[in-house]
Amino acid sequence: MSVPTAVVVLLVLAGLSESAGRVLPLVARRPRLSPRFLVLLMTTGTVVEGTVVALWPLTAWTLAELVRGPLPGPALSWTPALVAPMLLAAVLAFPLLGPALHLLLVVGVGAGLAGPLATASGLGWWAAAACVAGAGLGLAGAVEVVRRVTARLMAGAREVPA
């Protein structure tokens, strides 16, 4: 299955925006970070955040299969119309612009994903919305665990004398 170039570009931009929203507060607290380290953080964050966004419909599809059984047709995937609001949500993710608005936009994007999932899977809209919400929460939780483990490892590495 081929992914349209527009979807890939939008997913990378959403990942970059999410990453910037997480890295900029770190830069503000530690202005002496090297530019090379910042590029590494931004690149890694972009890949991780973009991958999480990309996996959201597939994870929701998998949860729907657990509820309903094997589903006919190809798995749910992003289209430019579905991923564009996610990019808007990612842009608004910057902490200074408001996490509540970001959460509201992510819920709106999730609701937008629930419709196509309900249609493709034969589940009701509410069941599809629960699959989308479960997938989003599961992916967000997994990324948060990875972030915390990475932060602890980085903090431990700094404490070791060279």
N, C-alpha and C positions, 0 to 999 in steps of 0.2 A: 504494500500500500504506500503510495507516494504522498508526502506531506507538501501542501502548497508552500511556495517560498514566502508568501505573505504571512502565513501562520508561523513559520520559523522565525522570521524577522520580528513579528509581534511578541513571540515568546522570549526571544533574546532581549528585546527592549524591556519587557515586563520583568525579567530576571535582573537586568541591569538596574532598573529603577528600585526594585526591592532591595537589591544589594547595596545600592547607594544610601537608601534609607536606613540601613543597618550600620554601614561603615562610617557615615558622616558623624554620628554622635561619638564614635570611638576616636575619630580624628580630632574632634573638638576637645575631648578629654586628654588626649595624648598627642599634642602637636608635633612632637619630635619623631614620629614614626617615619621611617624611610619611604621615599616614593616607590621604591621597588617592592617593599612589603605591602604598601597600599594597593599597588597594581595587582599583586598576588591575591590579596583579600577580595578586591573587586571582581577579579576574574573568577575566582573560586565561588564567590557568592552569586555571581551571574549564572554560572553553570548550575549550581545547586538550586537556586530559586527558579530558574527557567525550567529545570527538569521537574521540579515539584509541580509547577503550573501545568506542564505538559502531561504529567501523569494523572492529573485530577480526573479527566473524563474516563480514562482507562480503568482507574481504580474504582470509580463509581460503577462502571460497567461490570467489573468483577464482583462487586458487592451485589449488584442486581442479579447476577448469575447465581450467587449463593442463595439468594432469596427465592428466585423463580426457577432455577435450573438453567441448562444451556440455552442461550438466546440465539435466535436466527440472525443471520446477516453479520456484517462487519461490526467491530466494536465501535463504540461512540468515540469520536475524536473532535479536536478543535476545528472550527472553520474561522475564517477571518471575522465574520460577524459575531461569533461567540467569544473570540479571544480579545477583540478590541476593547470591550468594557473591562476585561481583566487588566489590560495595559493601563487604562485610566485609573483603576483601583491601585495598581502598583505605583503610579506616579503620585497618587495621593497618600501613599504609605509613609511618606516622610513624617517623622514624629511631630514636627512643628505644625503640620497641616491637619493633624487630628486622627488618632487611631479609631475614634468612633465612626467618622466618615468613611475611613478605609474599610472597617468591618461592614458597614452598611452596603458599600459597593461590592464587597466580596459576596455578601449574602445575595445581592441582586444578580451577580454573575452566576452564582450557584443556582438560583431560581431559574435563570435562563438555560442552564444545563439540564435542569430537571425535566423541562418540556420535551426536548429531543430524546432523553433517556426513557421517559414514560412512553413515548411513541414507539421507539425502537424495541423496547423490552416487553411491552404489554402490561407493565405495572401501572398502577394508578399514579397520579401526579404526586401525591403525598408520599407514597412508598419510594418513588424515584427521588424525590427531594431528600428523603431520609438517607438514601444511598449516596447521593451527592454530598450531603452534610457529613456523613460518616467518613467518606473518602477524604474530604477536605480536612476534617479534624485529625484523622489518622496520619495523613501526610504532614500536616503542621506539627503534630506531636513528634513524629519521627525526626523532622528537621530540627526541632527545638532540642531534642536529646543530643543529636549530633553537634549542635552549636555549643551546648553546655560542656560536653565531653571535650570538644576541641579547645574551648576556653580554659578548662582546667589543665589540659595537657600543655597548652602554651604557657599558662601561668607557672606550672611546675617546671617547665624547661627554663624559664627565666630565673627561677630561684636557685638552680643548680650552679655552683661556681664553675667558671670556665677554666 
